[in-house]
Every structure is written in C-alpha cells, then in structure tokens.
C-alpha cells in the first residue's frame, strides 16, 4: 500500500496549475490549524477556521453532495 504522501502526489500531479494552487492553499490553511495531526481535526475546529479557507462558488455544495452520495452509504449486508 502506498503512503499517503505518494497518493496525494499522484492525484496532485494530474491537476492543472490553478487546481494545484488551490490544493496548496488548502493544505497551508489546514496546517495552520493548531491541532495535533495524530489526533485528527474535529469538525468544530475546522468550522471555527472557515474564514481561513477559500473556496470557489459552489465548491462547498459540490463537496457536500459527493460526501452524501459516496461516504454516507450504509450497506446492512456488508458483514454477512
């Protein structure tokens, strides 16, 4: 299994220069949050720093849509 850094690199390399700049800005803003990475970042902490993040119009709606469609699925038969 590839390291997270390698996986991130592979994804970022496929992005346009403008998209790479957005990823860099997001990573820098996320890095500025004063929380131990090993503990993760609680949603409340991220929300408190929302002004530090800059998203194009509609990006947050798109992220929410994808999260709802892809991440919040429950497969009741998964463990059978």
mmCIF file of the N, C-alpha and C atoms, coordinates in Angstrom:
data_MODEL
# 
_entry.id   MODEL 
# 
loop_
_atom_site.group_PDB 
_atom_site.id 
_atom_site.type_symbol 
_atom_site.label_atom_id 
_atom_site.label_alt_id 
_atom_site.label_comp_id 
_atom_site.label_asym_id 
_atom_site.label_entity_id 
_atom_site.label_seq_id 
_atom_site.pdbx_PDB_ins_code 
_atom_site.Cartn_x 
_atom_site.Cartn_y 
_atom_site.Cartn_z 
_atom_site.occupancy 
_atom_site.B_iso_or_equiv 
_atom_site.pdbx_formal_charge 
_atom_site.auth_seq_id 
_atom_site.auth_comp_id 
_atom_site.auth_asym_id 
_atom_site.auth_atom_id 
_atom_site.pdbx_PDB_model_num 
ATOM 1   N N  . UNK A 1 1  ? 0.841   -1.179  0.000   1.00 0.00 ? 1  UNK A N  1 
ATOM 2   C CA . UNK A 1 1  ? 0.000   0.000   0.000   1.00 0.00 ? 1  UNK A CA 1 
ATOM 3   C C  . UNK A 1 1  ? 0.889   1.247   0.000   1.00 0.00 ? 1  UNK A C  1 
ATOM 4   N N  . UNK A 1 2  ? 0.572   2.179   -0.877  1.00 0.00 ? 2  UNK A N  1 
ATOM 5   C CA . UNK A 1 2  ? 1.372   3.389   -0.996  1.00 0.00 ? 2  UNK A CA 1 
ATOM 6   C C  . UNK A 1 2  ? 1.116   4.322   0.183   1.00 0.00 ? 2  UNK A C  1 
ATOM 7   N N  . UNK A 1 3  ? 2.142   5.104   0.509   1.00 0.00 ? 3  UNK A N  1 
ATOM 8   C CA . UNK A 1 3  ? 1.979   6.067   1.590   1.00 0.00 ? 3  UNK A CA 1 
ATOM 9   C C  . UNK A 1 3  ? 1.002   7.160   1.163   1.00 0.00 ? 3  UNK A C  1 
ATOM 10  N N  . UNK A 1 4  ? 0.475   7.851   2.136   1.00 0.00 ? 4  UNK A N  1 
ATOM 11  C CA . UNK A 1 4  ? -0.471  8.933   1.866   1.00 0.00 ? 4  UNK A CA 1 
ATOM 12  C C  . UNK A 1 4  ? 0.201   10.008  1.018   1.00 0.00 ? 4  UNK A C  1 
ATOM 13  N N  . UNK A 1 5  ? 1.459   10.316  1.313   1.00 0.00 ? 5  UNK A N  1 
ATOM 14  C CA . UNK A 1 5  ? 2.171   11.345  0.549   1.00 0.00 ? 5  UNK A CA 1 
ATOM 15  C C  . UNK A 1 5  ? 2.270   10.969  -0.921  1.00 0.00 ? 5  UNK A C  1 
ATOM 16  N N  . UNK A 1 6  ? 2.561   9.717   -1.195  1.00 0.00 ? 6  UNK A N  1 
ATOM 17  C CA . UNK A 1 6  ? 2.670   9.251   -2.580  1.00 0.00 ? 6  UNK A CA 1 
ATOM 18  C C  . UNK A 1 6  ? 1.311   9.348   -3.271  1.00 0.00 ? 6  UNK A C  1 
ATOM 19  N N  . UNK A 1 7  ? 0.266   8.935   -2.570  1.00 0.00 ? 7  UNK A N  1 
ATOM 20  C CA . UNK A 1 7  ? -1.081  9.003   -3.146  1.00 0.00 ? 7  UNK A CA 1 
ATOM 21  C C  . UNK A 1 7  ? -1.482  10.449  -3.432  1.00 0.00 ? 7  UNK A C  1 
ATOM 22  N N  . UNK A 1 8  ? -1.198  11.340  -2.505  1.00 0.00 ? 8  UNK A N  1 
ATOM 23  C CA . UNK A 1 8  ? -1.512  12.755  -2.715  1.00 0.00 ? 8  UNK A CA 1 
ATOM 24  C C  . UNK A 1 8  ? -0.742  13.284  -3.911  1.00 0.00 ? 8  UNK A C  1 
ATOM 25  N N  . UNK A 1 9  ? 0.527   12.961  -3.993  1.00 0.00 ? 9  UNK A N  1 
ATOM 26  C CA . UNK A 1 9  ? 1.358   13.389  -5.122  1.00 0.00 ? 9  UNK A CA 1 
ATOM 27  C C  . UNK A 1 9  ? 0.778   12.932  -6.449  1.00 0.00 ? 9  UNK A C  1 
ATOM 28  N N  . UNK A 1 10 ? 0.347   11.684  -6.514  1.00 0.00 ? 10 UNK A N  1 
ATOM 29  C CA . UNK A 1 10 ? -0.200  11.141  -7.756  1.00 0.00 ? 10 UNK A CA 1 
ATOM 30  C C  . UNK A 1 10 ? -1.455  11.897  -8.187  1.00 0.00 ? 10 UNK A C  1 
ATOM 31  N N  . UNK A 1 11 ? -2.288  12.236  -7.220  1.00 0.00 ? 11 UNK A N  1 
ATOM 32  C CA . UNK A 1 11 ? -3.515  12.968  -7.539  1.00 0.00 ? 11 UNK A CA 1 
ATOM 33  C C  . UNK A 1 11 ? -3.185  14.399  -7.956  1.00 0.00 ? 11 UNK A C  1 
ATOM 34  N N  . UNK A 1 12 ? -2.326  15.050  -7.200  1.00 0.00 ? 12 UNK A N  1 
ATOM 35  C CA . UNK A 1 12 ? -1.998  16.455  -7.461  1.00 0.00 ? 12 UNK A CA 1 
ATOM 36  C C  . UNK A 1 12 ? -1.303  16.624  -8.807  1.00 0.00 ? 12 UNK A C  1 
ATOM 37  N N  . UNK A 1 13 ? -0.466  15.679  -9.182  1.00 0.00 ? 13 UNK A N  1 
ATOM 38  C CA . UNK A 1 13 ? 0.243   15.765  -10.464 1.00 0.00 ? 13 UNK A CA 1 
ATOM 39  C C  . UNK A 1 13 ? -0.713  15.816  -11.652 1.00 0.00 ? 13 UNK A C  1 
ATOM 40  N N  . UNK A 1 14 ? -1.906  15.271  -11.496 1.00 0.00 ? 14 UNK A N  1 
ATOM 41  C CA . UNK A 1 14 ? -2.890  15.231  -12.585 1.00 0.00 ? 14 UNK A CA 1 
ATOM 42  C C  . UNK A 1 14 ? -3.713  16.516  -12.676 1.00 0.00 ? 14 UNK A C  1 
ATOM 43  N N  . UNK A 1 15 ? -3.594  17.393  -11.688 1.00 0.00 ? 15 UNK A N  1 
ATOM 44  C CA . UNK A 1 15 ? -4.382  18.616  -11.641 1.00 0.00 ? 15 UNK A CA 1 
ATOM 45  C C  . UNK A 1 15 ? -3.718  19.729  -12.442 1.00 0.00 ? 15 UNK A C  1 
ATOM 46  N N  . UNK A 1 16 ? -4.532  20.687  -12.849 1.00 0.00 ? 16 UNK A N  1 
ATOM 47  C CA . UNK A 1 16 ? -3.994  21.866  -13.530 1.00 0.00 ? 16 UNK A CA 1 
ATOM 48  C C  . UNK A 1 16 ? -3.196  22.704  -12.529 1.00 0.00 ? 16 UNK A C  1 
ATOM 49  N N  . UNK A 1 17 ? -2.437  23.652  -13.037 1.00 0.00 ? 17 UNK A N  1 
ATOM 50  C CA . UNK A 1 17 ? -1.640  24.533  -12.174 1.00 0.00 ? 17 UNK A CA 1 
ATOM 51  C C  . UNK A 1 17 ? -2.553  25.294  -11.199 1.00 0.00 ? 17 UNK A C  1 
ATOM 52  N N  . UNK A 1 18 ? -3.687  25.781  -11.685 1.00 0.00 ? 18 UNK A N  1 
ATOM 53  C CA . UNK A 1 18 ? -4.630  26.502  -10.817 1.00 0.00 ? 18 UNK A CA 1 
ATOM 54  C C  . UNK A 1 18 ? -5.186  25.586  -9.729  1.00 0.00 ? 18 UNK A C  1 
ATOM 55  N N  . UNK A 1 19 ? -5.521  24.353  -10.090 1.00 0.00 ? 19 UNK A N  1 
ATOM 56  C CA . UNK A 1 19 ? -6.034  23.405  -9.103  1.00 0.00 ? 19 UNK A CA 1 
ATOM 57  C C  . UNK A 1 19 ? -4.958  23.042  -8.086  1.00 0.00 ? 19 UNK A C  1 
ATOM 58  N N  . UNK A 1 20 ? -3.723  22.908  -8.547  1.00 0.00 ? 20 UNK A N  1 
ATOM 59  C CA . UNK A 1 20 ? -2.625  22.614  -7.632  1.00 0.00 ? 20 UNK A CA 1 
ATOM 60  C C  . UNK A 1 20 ? -2.445  23.765  -6.639  1.00 0.00 ? 20 UNK A C  1 
ATOM 61  N N  . UNK A 1 21 ? -2.627  24.997  -7.102  1.00 0.00 ? 21 UNK A N  1 
ATOM 62  C CA . UNK A 1 21 ? -2.510  26.159  -6.217  1.00 0.00 ? 21 UNK A CA 1 
ATOM 63  C C  . UNK A 1 21 ? -3.596  26.124  -5.148  1.00 0.00 ? 21 UNK A C  1 
ATOM 64  N N  . UNK A 1 22 ? -4.809  25.706  -5.535  1.00 0.00 ? 22 UNK A N  1 
ATOM 65  C CA . UNK A 1 22 ? -5.897  25.583  -4.559  1.00 0.00 ? 22 UNK A CA 1 
ATOM 66  C C  . UNK A 1 22 ? -5.579  24.520  -3.511  1.00 0.00 ? 22 UNK A C  1 
ATOM 67  N N  . UNK A 1 23 ? -5.025  23.393  -3.958  1.00 0.00 ? 23 UNK A N  1 
ATOM 68  C CA . UNK A 1 23 ? -4.648  22.326  -3.026  1.00 0.00 ? 23 UNK A CA 1 
ATOM 69  C C  . UNK A 1 23 ? -3.574  22.835  -2.066  1.00 0.00 ? 23 UNK A C  1 
ATOM 70  N N  . UNK A 1 24 ? -2.603  23.556  -2.602  1.00 0.00 ? 24 UNK A N  1 
ATOM 71  C CA . UNK A 1 24 ? -1.532  24.114  -1.760  1.00 0.00 ? 24 UNK A CA 1 
ATOM 72  C C  . UNK A 1 24 ? -2.109  25.083  -0.733  1.00 0.00 ? 24 UNK A C  1 
ATOM 73  N N  . UNK A 1 25 ? -2.989  25.968  -1.164  1.00 0.00 ? 25 UNK A N  1 
ATOM 74  C CA . UNK A 1 25 ? -3.596  26.939  -0.247  1.00 0.00 ? 25 UNK A CA 1 
ATOM 75  C C  . UNK A 1 25 ? -4.384  26.233  0.847   1.00 0.00 ? 25 UNK A C  1 
ATOM 76  N N  . UNK A 1 26 ? -5.140  25.206  0.456   1.00 0.00 ? 26 UNK A N  1 
ATOM 77  C CA . UNK A 1 26 ? -5.915  24.446  1.436   1.00 0.00 ? 26 UNK A CA 1 
ATOM 78  C C  . UNK A 1 26 ? -4.987  23.753  2.433   1.00 0.00 ? 26 UNK A C  1 
ATOM 79  N N  . UNK A 1 27 ? -3.936  23.122  1.926   1.00 0.00 ? 27 UNK A N  1 
ATOM 80  C CA . UNK A 1 27 ? -3.000  22.414  2.806   1.00 0.00 ? 27 UNK A CA 1 
ATOM 81  C C  . UNK A 1 27 ? -2.315  23.382  3.769   1.00 0.00 ? 27 UNK A C  1 
ATOM 82  N N  . UNK A 1 28 ? -1.958  24.565  3.274   1.00 0.00 ? 28 UNK A N  1 
ATOM 83  C CA . UNK A 1 28 ? -1.330  25.555  4.142   1.00 0.00 ? 28 UNK A CA 1 
ATOM 84  C C  . UNK A 1 28 ? -2.294  26.034  5.215   1.00 0.00 ? 28 UNK A C  1 
ATOM 85  N N  . UNK A 1 29 ? -3.544  26.265  4.837   1.00 0.00 ? 29 UNK A N  1 
ATOM 86  C CA . UNK A 1 29 ? -4.547  26.702  5.813   1.00 0.00 ? 29 UNK A CA 1 
ATOM 87  C C  . UNK A 1 29 ? -4.815  25.604  6.830   1.00 0.00 ? 29 UNK A C  1 
ATOM 88  N N  . UNK A 1 30 ? -4.905  24.373  6.361   1.00 0.00 ? 30 UNK A N  1 
ATOM 89  C CA . UNK A 1 30 ? -5.130  23.248  7.254   1.00 0.00 ? 30 UNK A CA 1 
ATOM 90  C C  . UNK A 1 30 ? -3.954  23.088  8.210   1.00 0.00 ? 30 UNK A C  1 
ATOM 91  N N  . UNK A 1 31 ? -2.744  23.291  7.707   1.00 0.00 ? 31 UNK A N  1 
ATOM 92  C CA . UNK A 1 31 ? -1.555  23.195  8.546   1.00 0.00 ? 31 UNK A CA 1 
ATOM 93  C C  . UNK A 1 31 ? -1.483  24.271  9.606   1.00 0.00 ? 31 UNK A C  1 
ATOM 94  N N  . UNK A 1 32 ? -2.167  25.378  9.384   1.00 0.00 ? 32 UNK A N  1 
ATOM 95  C CA . UNK A 1 32 ? -2.162  26.480  10.342  1.00 0.00 ? 32 UNK A CA 1 
ATOM 96  C C  . UNK A 1 32 ? -3.090  26.218  11.525  1.00 0.00 ? 32 UNK A C  1 
ATOM 97  N N  . UNK A 1 33 ? -3.977  25.235  11.386  1.00 0.00 ? 33 UNK A N  1 
ATOM 98  C CA . UNK A 1 33 ? -4.888  24.898  12.485  1.00 0.00 ? 33 UNK A CA 1 
ATOM 99  C C  . UNK A 1 33 ? -4.061  24.279  13.603  1.00 0.00 ? 33 UNK A C  1 
ATOM 100 N N  . UNK A 1 34 ? -4.200  24.803  14.801  1.00 0.00 ? 34 UNK A N  1 
ATOM 101 C CA . UNK A 1 34 ? -3.375  24.384  15.936  1.00 0.00 ? 34 UNK A CA 1 
ATOM 102 C C  . UNK A 1 34 ? -3.949  23.142  16.614  1.00 0.00 ? 34 UNK A C  1 
ATOM 103 N N  . UNK A 1 35 ? -3.842  22.019  15.899  1.00 0.00 ? 35 UNK A N  1 
ATOM 104 C CA . UNK A 1 35 ? -4.334  20.744  16.434  1.00 0.00 ? 35 UNK A CA 1 
ATOM 105 C C  . UNK A 1 35 ? -3.327  19.672  16.034  1.00 0.00 ? 35 UNK A C  1 
ATOM 106 N N  . UNK A 1 36 ? -3.054  18.755  16.933  1.00 0.00 ? 36 UNK A N  1 
ATOM 107 C CA . UNK A 1 36 ? -2.127  17.669  16.633  1.00 0.00 ? 36 UNK A CA 1 
ATOM 108 C C  . UNK A 1 36 ? -2.676  16.813  15.500  1.00 0.00 ? 36 UNK A C  1 
ATOM 109 N N  . UNK A 1 37 ? -1.871  16.577  14.476  1.00 0.00 ? 37 UNK A N  1 
ATOM 110 C CA . UNK A 1 37 ? -2.298  15.768  13.345  1.00 0.00 ? 37 UNK A CA 1 
ATOM 111 C C  . UNK A 1 37 ? -2.616  14.343  13.793  1.00 0.00 ? 37 UNK A C  1 
ATOM 112 N N  . UNK A 1 38 ? -1.892  13.851  14.769  1.00 0.00 ? 38 UNK A N  1 
ATOM 113 C CA . UNK A 1 38 ? -2.130  12.485  15.218  1.00 0.00 ? 38 UNK A CA 1 
ATOM 114 C C  . UNK A 1 38 ? -3.510  12.335  15.866  1.00 0.00 ? 38 UNK A C  1 
ATOM 115 N N  . UNK A 1 39 ? -4.072  13.442  16.342  1.00 0.00 ? 39 UNK A N  1 
ATOM 116 C CA . UNK A 1 39 ? -5.389  13.391  16.963  1.00 0.00 ? 39 UNK A CA 1 
ATOM 117 C C  . UNK A 1 39 ? -6.488  13.649  15.939  1.00 0.00 ? 39 UNK A C  1 
ATOM 118 N N  . UNK A 1 40 ? -6.122  14.099  14.758  1.00 0.00 ? 40 UNK A N  1 
ATOM 119 C CA . UNK A 1 40 ? -7.122  14.462  13.764  1.00 0.00 ? 40 UNK A CA 1 
ATOM 120 C C  . UNK A 1 40 ? -7.643  15.857  14.029  1.00 0.00 ? 40 UNK A C  1 
ATOM 121 N N  . UNK A 1 41 ? -8.511  16.293  13.190  1.00 0.00 ? 41 UNK A N  1 
ATOM 122 C CA . UNK A 1 41 ? -9.079  17.629  13.332  1.00 0.00 ? 41 UNK A CA 1 
ATOM 123 C C  . UNK A 1 41 ? -10.590 17.487  13.439  1.00 0.00 ? 41 UNK A C  1 
ATOM 124 N N  . UNK A 1 42 ? -11.129 17.937  14.532  1.00 0.00 ? 42 UNK A N  1 
ATOM 125 C CA . UNK A 1 42 ? -12.571 17.850  14.739  1.00 0.00 ? 42 UNK A CA 1 
ATOM 126 C C  . UNK A 1 42 ? -13.280 18.864  13.847  1.00 0.00 ? 42 UNK A C  1 
ATOM 127 N N  . UNK A 1 43 ? -14.474 18.515  13.424  1.00 0.00 ? 43 UNK A N  1 
ATOM 128 C CA . UNK A 1 43 ? -15.247 19.387  12.562  1.00 0.00 ? 43 UNK A CA 1 
ATOM 129 C C  . UNK A 1 43 ? -15.438 20.772  13.143  1.00 0.00 ? 43 UNK A C  1 
ATOM 130 N N  . UNK A 1 44 ? -15.627 20.859  14.452  1.00 0.00 ? 44 UNK A N  1 
ATOM 131 C CA . UNK A 1 44 ? -15.831 22.159  15.088  1.00 0.00 ? 44 UNK A CA 1 
ATOM 132 C C  . UNK A 1 44 ? -14.609 23.055  14.931  1.00 0.00 ? 44 UNK A C  1 
ATOM 133 N N  . UNK A 1 45 ? -13.427 22.452  14.976  1.00 0.00 ? 45 UNK A N  1 
ATOM 134 C CA . UNK A 1 45 ? -12.193 23.218  14.820  1.00 0.00 ? 45 UNK A CA 1 
ATOM 135 C C  . UNK A 1 45 ? -12.093 23.751  13.402  1.00 0.00 ? 45 UNK A C  1 
ATOM 136 N N  . UNK A 1 46 ? -12.393 22.898  12.425  1.00 0.00 ? 46 UNK A N  1 
ATOM 137 C CA . UNK A 1 46 ? -12.356 23.353  11.036  1.00 0.00 ? 46 UNK A CA 1 
ATOM 138 C C  . UNK A 1 46 ? -13.370 24.458  10.801  1.00 0.00 ? 46 UNK A C  1 
ATOM 139 N N  . UNK A 1 47 ? -14.579 24.297  11.338  1.00 0.00 ? 47 UNK A N  1 
ATOM 140 C CA . UNK A 1 47 ? -15.611 25.322  11.166  1.00 0.00 ? 47 UNK A CA 1 
ATOM 141 C C  . UNK A 1 47 ? -15.189 26.646  11.787  1.00 0.00 ? 47 UNK A C  1 
ATOM 142 N N  . UNK A 1 48 ? -14.478 26.600  12.883  1.00 0.00 ? 48 UNK A N  1 
ATOM 143 C CA . UNK A 1 48 ? -14.013 27.823  13.528  1.00 0.00 ? 48 UNK A CA 1 
ATOM 144 C C  . UNK A 1 48 ? -13.000 28.566  12.668  1.00 0.00 ? 48 UNK A C  1 
ATOM 145 N N  . UNK A 1 49 ? -12.361 27.849  11.743  1.00 0.00 ? 49 UNK A N  1 
ATOM 146 C CA . UNK A 1 49 ? -11.346 28.446  10.875  1.00 0.00 ? 49 UNK A CA 1 
ATOM 147 C C  . UNK A 1 49 ? -11.819 28.576  9.428   1.00 0.00 ? 49 UNK A C  1 
ATOM 148 N N  . UNK A 1 50 ? -13.115 28.539  9.207   1.00 0.00 ? 50 UNK A N  1 
ATOM 149 C CA . UNK A 1 50 ? -13.644 28.578  7.834   1.00 0.00 ? 50 UNK A CA 1 
ATOM 150 C C  . UNK A 1 50 ? -13.192 29.819  7.066   1.00 0.00 ? 50 UNK A C  1 
ATOM 151 N N  . UNK A 1 51 ? -12.999 30.927  7.765   1.00 0.00 ? 51 UNK A N  1 
ATOM 152 C CA . UNK A 1 51 ? -12.561 32.147  7.078   1.00 0.00 ? 51 UNK A CA 1 
ATOM 153 C C  . UNK A 1 51 ? -11.142 32.011  6.532   1.00 0.00 ? 51 UNK A C  1 
ATOM 154 N N  . UNK A 1 52 ? -10.384 31.041  7.029   1.00 0.00 ? 52 UNK A N  1 
ATOM 155 C CA . UNK A 1 52 ? -9.023  30.814  6.552   1.00 0.00 ? 52 UNK A CA 1 
ATOM 156 C C  . UNK A 1 52 ? -8.990  30.031  5.243   1.00 0.00 ? 52 UNK A C  1 
ATOM 157 N N  . UNK A 1 53 ? -10.107 29.383  4.909   1.00 0.00 ? 53 UNK A N  1 
ATOM 158 C CA . UNK A 1 53 ? -10.189 28.579  3.697   1.00 0.00 ? 53 UNK A CA 1 
ATOM 159 C C  . UNK A 1 53 ? -10.919 29.374  2.626   1.00 0.00 ? 53 UNK A C  1 
ATOM 160 N N  . UNK A 1 54 ? -10.444 29.245  1.412   1.00 0.00 ? 54 UNK A N  1 
ATOM 161 C CA . UNK A 1 54 ? -11.041 29.988  0.304   1.00 0.00 ? 54 UNK A CA 1 
ATOM 162 C C  . UNK A 1 54 ? -11.494 29.002  -0.767  1.00 0.00 ? 54 UNK A C  1 
ATOM 163 N N  . UNK A 1 55 ? -12.794 28.941  -0.992  1.00 0.00 ? 55 UNK A N  1 
ATOM 164 C CA . UNK A 1 55 ? -13.369 28.032  -1.965  1.00 0.00 ? 55 UNK A CA 1 
ATOM 165 C C  . UNK A 1 55 ? -14.081 28.837  -3.043  1.00 0.00 ? 55 UNK A C  1 
ATOM 166 N N  . UNK A 1 56 ? -14.010 28.338  -4.260  1.00 0.00 ? 56 UNK A N  1 
ATOM 167 C CA . UNK A 1 56 ? -14.745 28.958  -5.359  1.00 0.00 ? 56 UNK A CA 1 
ATOM 168 C C  . UNK A 1 56 ? -16.236 28.744  -5.126  1.00 0.00 ? 56 UNK A C  1 
ATOM 169 N N  . UNK A 1 57 ? -17.064 29.639  -5.665  1.00 0.00 ? 57 UNK A N  1 
ATOM 170 C CA . UNK A 1 57 ? -18.509 29.471  -5.505  1.00 0.00 ? 57 UNK A CA 1 
ATOM 171 C C  . UNK A 1 57 ? -18.963 28.081  -5.969  1.00 0.00 ? 57 UNK A C  1 
ATOM 172 N N  . UNK A 1 58 ? -19.747 27.438  -5.142  1.00 0.00 ? 58 UNK A N  1 
ATOM 173 C CA . UNK A 1 58 ? -20.290 26.132  -5.484  1.00 0.00 ? 58 UNK A CA 1 
ATOM 174 C C  . UNK A 1 58 ? -19.437 24.954  -5.046  1.00 0.00 ? 58 UNK A C  1 
ATOM 175 N N  . UNK A 1 59 ? -18.163 25.163  -4.688  1.00 0.00 ? 59 UNK A N  1 
ATOM 176 C CA . UNK A 1 59 ? -17.301 24.043  -4.309  1.00 0.00 ? 59 UNK A CA 1 
ATOM 177 C C  . UNK A 1 59 ? -17.772 23.347  -3.039  1.00 0.00 ? 59 UNK A C  1 
ATOM 178 N N  . UNK A 1 60 ? -18.222 24.120  -2.052  1.00 0.00 ? 60 UNK A N  1 
ATOM 179 C CA . UNK A 1 60 ? -18.690 23.507  -0.808  1.00 0.00 ? 60 UNK A CA 1 
ATOM 180 C C  . UNK A 1 60 ? -19.951 22.693  -1.044  1.00 0.00 ? 60 UNK A C  1 
ATOM 181 N N  . UNK A 1 61 ? -20.838 23.204  -1.890  1.00 0.00 ? 61 UNK A N  1 
ATOM 182 C CA . UNK A 1 61 ? -22.043 22.443  -2.227  1.00 0.00 ? 61 UNK A CA 1 
ATOM 183 C C  . UNK A 1 61 ? -21.673 21.138  -2.926  1.00 0.00 ? 61 UNK A C  1 
ATOM 184 N N  . UNK A 1 62 ? -20.703 21.208  -3.832  1.00 0.00 ? 62 UNK A N  1 
ATOM 185 C CA . UNK A 1 62 ? -20.261 20.012  -4.559  1.00 0.00 ? 62 UNK A CA 1 
ATOM 186 C C  . UNK A 1 62 ? -19.634 19.003  -3.600  1.00 0.00 ? 62 UNK A C  1 
ATOM 187 N N  . UNK A 1 63 ? -18.800 19.477  -2.661  1.00 0.00 ? 63 UNK A N  1 
ATOM 188 C CA . UNK A 1 63 ? -18.192 18.580  -1.684  1.00 0.00 ? 63 UNK A CA 1 
ATOM 189 C C  . UNK A 1 63 ? -19.261 17.908  -0.835  1.00 0.00 ? 63 UNK A C  1 
ATOM 190 N N  . UNK A 1 64 ? -20.242 18.681  -0.395  1.00 0.00 ? 64 UNK A N  1 
ATOM 191 C CA . UNK A 1 64 ? -21.324 18.124  0.418   1.00 0.00 ? 64 UNK A CA 1 
ATOM 192 C C  . UNK A 1 64 ? -22.090 17.067  -0.353  1.00 0.00 ? 64 UNK A C  1 
ATOM 193 N N  . UNK A 1 65 ? -22.363 17.341  -1.634  1.00 0.00 ? 65 UNK A N  1 
ATOM 194 C CA . UNK A 1 65 ? -23.099 16.393  -2.461  1.00 0.00 ? 65 UNK A CA 1 
ATOM 195 C C  . UNK A 1 65 ? -22.323 15.085  -2.591  1.00 0.00 ? 65 UNK A C  1 
ATOM 196 N N  . UNK A 1 66 ? -21.033 15.179  -2.860  1.00 0.00 ? 66 UNK A N  1 
ATOM 197 C CA . UNK A 1 66 ? -20.215 13.978  -3.031  1.00 0.00 ? 66 UNK A CA 1 
ATOM 198 C C  . UNK A 1 66 ? -20.120 13.199  -1.722  1.00 0.00 ? 66 UNK A C  1 
ATOM 199 N N  . UNK A 1 67 ? -19.966 13.893  -0.615  1.00 0.00 ? 67 UNK A N  1 
ATOM 200 C CA . UNK A 1 67 ? -19.898 13.219  0.680   1.00 0.00 ? 67 UNK A CA 1 
ATOM 201 C C  . UNK A 1 67 ? -21.194 12.462  0.946   1.00 0.00 ? 67 UNK A C  1 
ATOM 202 N N  . UNK A 1 68 ? -22.325 13.114  0.696   1.00 0.00 ? 68 UNK A N  1 
ATOM 203 C CA . UNK A 1 68 ? -23.613 12.457  0.913   1.00 0.00 ? 68 UNK A CA 1 
ATOM 204 C C  . UNK A 1 68 ? -23.792 11.245  0.003   1.00 0.00 ? 68 UNK A C  1 
ATOM 205 N N  . UNK A 1 69 ? -23.374 11.384  -1.257  1.00 0.00 ? 69 UNK A N  1 
ATOM 206 C CA . UNK A 1 69 ? -23.565 10.296  -2.219  1.00 0.00 ? 69 UNK A CA 1 
ATOM 207 C C  . UNK A 1 69 ? -22.601 9.136   -2.003  1.00 0.00 ? 69 UNK A C  1 
ATOM 208 N N  . UNK A 1 70 ? -21.352 9.432   -1.662  1.00 0.00 ? 70 UNK A N  1 
ATOM 209 C CA . UNK A 1 70 ? -20.317 8.403   -1.645  1.00 0.00 ? 70 UNK A CA 1 
ATOM 210 C C  . UNK A 1 70 ? -19.882 7.940   -0.260  1.00 0.00 ? 70 UNK A C  1 
ATOM 211 N N  . UNK A 1 71 ? -20.016 8.784   0.750   1.00 0.00 ? 71 UNK A N  1 
ATOM 212 C CA . UNK A 1 71 ? -19.439 8.454   2.050   1.00 0.00 ? 71 UNK A CA 1 
ATOM 213 C C  . UNK A 1 71 ? -20.453 8.057   3.108   1.00 0.00 ? 71 UNK A C  1 
ATOM 214 N N  . UNK A 1 72 ? -21.688 8.399   2.910   1.00 0.00 ? 72 UNK A N  1 
ATOM 215 C CA . UNK A 1 72 ? -22.666 8.150   3.954   1.00 0.00 ? 72 UNK A CA 1 
ATOM 216 C C  . UNK A 1 72 ? -23.596 6.992   3.613   1.00 0.00 ? 72 UNK A C  1 
ATOM 217 N N  . UNK A 1 73 ? -23.083 6.059   2.827   1.00 0.00 ? 73 UNK A N  1 
ATOM 218 C CA . UNK A 1 73 ? -23.885 4.896   2.468   1.00 0.00 ? 73 UNK A CA 1 
ATOM 219 C C  . UNK A 1 73 ? -23.725 3.817   3.532   1.00 0.00 ? 73 UNK A C  1 
ATOM 220 N N  . UNK A 1 74 ? -24.816 3.169   3.839   1.00 0.00 ? 74 UNK A N  1 
ATOM 221 C CA . UNK A 1 74 ? -24.777 2.063   4.793   1.00 0.00 ? 74 UNK A CA 1 
ATOM 222 C C  . UNK A 1 74 ? -25.212 0.806   4.063   1.00 0.00 ? 74 UNK A C  1 
ATOM 223 N N  . UNK A 1 75 ? -24.355 -0.193  4.107   1.00 0.00 ? 75 UNK A N  1 
ATOM 224 C CA . UNK A 1 75 ? -24.667 -1.477  3.497   1.00 0.00 ? 75 UNK A CA 1 
ATOM 225 C C  . UNK A 1 75 ? -24.923 -2.466  4.627   1.00 0.00 ? 75 UNK A C  1 
ATOM 226 N N  . UNK A 1 76 ? -26.192 -2.688  4.931   1.00 0.00 ? 76 UNK A N  1 
ATOM 227 C CA . UNK A 1 76 ? -26.563 -3.561  6.046   1.00 0.00 ? 76 UNK A CA 1 
ATOM 228 C C  . UNK A 1 76 ? -26.071 -4.995  5.845   1.00 0.00 ? 76 UNK A C  1 
ATOM 229 N N  . UNK A 1 77 ? -25.839 -5.404  4.618   1.00 0.00 ? 77 UNK A N  1 
ATOM 230 C CA . UNK A 1 77 ? -25.390 -6.771  4.337   1.00 0.00 ? 77 UNK A CA 1 
ATOM 231 C C  . UNK A 1 77 ? -23.880 -6.890  4.216   1.00 0.00 ? 77 UNK A C  1 
ATOM 232 N N  . UNK A 1 78 ? -23.170 -5.831  4.455   1.00 0.00 ? 78 UNK A N  1 
ATOM 233 C CA . UNK A 1 78 ? -21.715 -5.818  4.238   1.00 0.00 ? 78 UNK A CA 1 
ATOM 234 C C  . UNK A 1 78 ? -20.979 -6.883  5.053   1.00 0.00 ? 78 UNK A C  1 
ATOM 235 N N  . UNK A 1 79 ? -21.432 -7.166  6.253   1.00 0.00 ? 79 UNK A N  1 
ATOM 236 C CA . UNK A 1 79 ? -20.714 -8.082  7.129   1.00 0.00 ? 79 UNK A CA 1 
ATOM 237 C C  . UNK A 1 79 ? -21.248 -9.503  7.065   1.00 0.00 ? 79 UNK A C  1 
ATOM 238 N N  . UNK A 1 80 ? -22.142 -9.771  6.148   1.00 0.00 ? 80 UNK A N  1 
ATOM 239 C CA . UNK A 1 80 ? -22.698 -11.117 6.065   1.00 0.00 ? 80 UNK A CA 1 
ATOM 240 C C  . UNK A 1 80 ? -21.950 -11.949 5.062   1.00 0.00 ? 80 UNK A C  1 
# 
